[in-house]
Amino acid sequence: MSLMELEVERQSNPVDMIEYVAANNDWAFERSGDDEIAMTVEGKWTDYHVSFSWMEEFEALHLGCAFDVKVPEQRVNEVTKLLAGINGQVLMGHFDLWRQEDVIIFRQSLLLAGGAEPTNRQVEVLLASALDTCEAYYQAFQFVIWSGMDAARAMEAVLFETVGEA
């Protein structure tokens, strides 16, 4: 018997915890099925469309966070270079270009193997981490897509740290 064949009975659906956290934070959400929930979260630069999906076969709670930035065909190569540069900097999760819609999406998963249940804190950290990462690099995507900047310069611009206040 392989380790993956072990059956574990789960006490609750992990998406229920997401709904609980969303309700406690007064976030508007839509539960599109037992294993999915979606919400829009206001950020500093844009609104983020966040979805959580329970992937039973992997025992993983998947988070997808997209923002309204369409990537024009002529900028796909430079956006791909930017994705590679950013993903080399990101500790958890990764950005991807979702070609069906030509949008940027941030993905991250919380593994809950062996029947583990997510806690409020884990859900909040998962979401906060995704939003912080999207906020940190949103402008780099804007620079490449709308300003025509190359990926290296866009990364330099968003990673530039200022000291003090003006």
C-alpha positions in Angstrom: 0.0 0.0 0.0 1.3 3.4 -0.9 1.2 6.3 1.5 -1.2 8.1 -0.9 -3.8 5.3 -0.5 -4.5 5.9 3.1 -8.0 7.1 3.7 -8.5 9.9 6.2 -11.9 11.0 7.3 -12.1 14.8 7.5 -14.2 16.4 10.3 -15.2 19.4 8.1 -14.6 20.9 4.7 -11.7 23.3 4.9 -13.6 25.9 2.8 -16.0 26.2 5.8 -13.1 27.7 7.7 -12.6 30.2 4.9 -16.2 31.2 5.1 -16.0 31.6 8.8 -13.0 33.8 8.6 -14.6 35.9 5.7 -17.8 36.3 7.7 -15.9 37.4 10.9 -14.0 40.0 8.9 -17.1 41.3 7.1 -15.7 40.3 3.7 -18.3 39.9 1.0 -18.0 36.3 -0.4 -19.7 33.9 -2.7 -19.8 30.2 -2.0 -20.1 28.7 -5.5 -20.0 25.1 -4.3 -19.0 22.9 -1.4 -15.3 23.1 -2.3 -15.1 26.8 -3.5 -15.4 30.3 -2.2 -14.6 33.6 -3.8 -14.3 37.1 -2.5 -13.0 40.5 -3.6 -10.5 42.2 -1.3 -9.6 45.8 -1.6 -5.9 46.5 -1.9 -3.7 49.6 -2.0 -3.3 49.5 -5.8 -6.3 47.5 -7.0 -9.0 45.1 -5.9 -8.0 41.5 -5.8 -10.2 38.6 -6.8 -9.5 35.8 -4.4 -10.7 32.2 -4.6 -10.1 29.3 -2.4 -10.7 25.7 -3.6 -10.4 22.5 -1.6 -8.6 19.9 -3.7 -9.5 16.7 -1.9 -7.2 14.4 -4.0 -4.1 16.5 -2.9 -5.5 17.4 0.5 -4.7 21.0 -0.3 -6.5 24.3 0.1 -5.6 26.3 -3.0 -5.7 30.0 -3.1 -5.8 32.0 -6.4 -5.5 35.7 -6.3 -6.0 37.6 -9.6 -6.2 41.3 -10.4 -7.7 43.2 -13.4 -4.7 43.5 -15.6 -5.0 42.1 -19.1 -1.7 41.2 -20.7 -1.7 42.3 -24.4 -0.1 39.8 -26.7 2.8 42.0 -27.5 3.8 42.2 -23.8 3.5 38.4 -23.0 7.3 37.7 -23.5 8.3 40.5 -21.2 5.7 39.6 -18.6 7.0 36.0 -18.7 10.5 37.3 -17.9 9.0 39.4 -15.1 7.2 36.4 -13.7 10.4 34.4 -13.6 12.2 37.2 -11.8 9.5 37.7 -9.3 9.0 34.0 -8.6 12.7 33.8 -7.9 12.2 36.4 -5.1 8.9 35.0 -3.6 9.3 32.6 -0.7 5.8 31.1 -0.8 3.5 30.7 -3.7 4.1 31.9 -7.3 2.7 34.2 -10.0 1.5 32.7 -13.3 0.1 34.0 -16.5 -3.3 32.5 -17.0 -3.5 32.4 -20.8 -7.2 31.6 -21.0 -8.0 35.1 -19.8 -4.5 36.7 -20.2 -4.4 37.8 -16.6 -1.8 37.5 -13.8 -2.7 35.2 -11.0 -0.9 34.4 -7.7 -1.2 30.8 -6.5 -0.5 29.3 -3.2 -1.6 26.1 -1.4 -2.0 25.1 2.2 -1.3 21.3 2.5 -3.6 19.6 5.0 -2.4 16.0 4.7 -3.5 13.4 7.1 -6.8 15.0 8.0 -5.3 18.3 9.3 -7.8 21.1 9.7 -6.9 24.7 8.9 -7.0 27.2 11.7 -8.3 30.8 11.6 -4.7 32.0 11.9 -3.4 29.8 9.0 -6.2 31.0 6.7 -5.6 34.7 7.7 -1.8 34.3 7.1 -2.4 32.5 3.8 -4.6 35.3 2.5 -2.4 38.1 4.0 0.7 36.6 2.5 -0.9 36.4 -1.0 -2.2 40.0 -0.8 1.1 41.3 0.5 2.9 39.6 -2.4 0.4 40.9 -5.0 0.7 44.4 -3.5 4.5 44.3 -3.6 4.7 43.4 -7.3 1.5 44.9 -8.8 3.3 48.0 -10.0 6.0 46.0 -11.7 3.3 44.3 -13.8 1.8 47.8 -14.5 5.3 49.1 -15.6 5.8 46.2 -18.0 2.3 46.1 -19.4 1.4 49.7 -19.7 4.6 51.6 -19.6 6.6 49.3 -21.9 9.4 48.9 -19.3 11.5 45.8 -19.5 11.3 43.2 -16.7 14.6 44.0 -15.1 13.9 47.7 -14.8 10.4 47.0 -13.5 11.8 44.7 -10.8 14.4 47.3 -9.8 11.7 50.0 -9.6 9.5 48.0 -7.2 12.4 46.6 -5.1 13.9 50.1 -4.6 13.7 50.9 -0.9 13.4 54.4 0.4 14.7 55.6 3.7 12.9 58.2 5.8 10.0 60.4 4.7 9.8 63.4 2.4 
